[in-house]
Amino acid sequence: MLENGKKNYRLGIDMGSTSLGWCMIELDAENQPCGIINMGVRIFPDGRDAQSKEPLAVARRGYRSQRKNLDRYLYRMKRLIDYLTEIDLLSMDEQRRAEVFKLNPYQLRAKALDEKLEPAEFARAIIHLAKRRGFRSNRKVMSDKKTAYTEAIANLEAGLTNTNARTLGEYLWLRFQETPENKNHLRKPIKFRYEKSTESPDPIFPLREMVEHEFNLLWESQSRYNPSLTADHRDCIRSIIFHQ
């Protein structure tokens, strides 16, 4: 024991990946161990899922990414609708706007290639096109490795070729008409998926360039009928939809 009444001791610590052990050893006047004052251990969770053994941070990162993507999507659609309203393609009247959104977007996207659409109908087609912008890789060079994404994209490319569809929207309209009706005489909307399931054994998923190609053709076609569809409006809408 020291002169001030305090014990002379040495602290030993053992650090593990998921634990921290410690022991306080009392020392005599010659600094030799002569007893144990206290000891203990603290166990920490290992930060992995008990079944899959995958780090919990992976799941948190996935949820965070989903939230960011949803926020960006909602912001992008709000900007698009506001701009379409600003240039008088979409009515500010809620009732008239609701009537437009009852129209079949697949049919409008196919019809817009060859026939004149009313401004609100064209706005409906653009909004529907913008909801699914297609896959765009952040990599400069795409890998040759087969993935669920690449298989779904290949399925869609084959469908476009087999049906001679000029655009993604025209192909979706052809598929929509082939979809069987339910008891209420309604057809299910076509969903883009990249994972196989009993509901979609041959999933389809678009590339960003497919959607951009359709947007350019639709704008070129409708600008012949509507002089207010200027190049400046086209560039602004294109930036809102496709900027990444």
NORFENTA-V73587 format. One line per field, one symbol per residue. phi: phi as a letter, one per 30 degrees, with the letter a starting at -180 (. if undefined). psi: psi as a letter, one per 40 degrees, with the letter a starting at -180 (. if undefined). Layout:
# NORFENTA-V73587
phi=???
psi=???
This chain:
# NORFENTA-V73587
phi=.dddjdddbbccbbccdbabcbaccdcddciceblcdaaabbccddibddcdidedddddddddddddddddddddddddddddddcidbdddddddddddddddddddddddbbdcdeddddddddddddbdjdbddddbdddddbdddddddddddddddchddbddddddddddddddcdcibcdddcdbbcdaddbdbdbaddeddddddedddddddddcbdddddddedddddddcdb
psi=iideeiihihhhhhhideihiihhhhiadefiheihdiiiihhiiefihddeehhdddddddddddddddddddddddddddddddefdhiehdddddddeeihdddddddedeihiidddddddddddedgeihhieidhhiehhidddddddddddddddefhdiddddddddddehiiadefiiiihhhiehiiddgdgiihiidddddddddddddddeddheegidddddddddddeh.
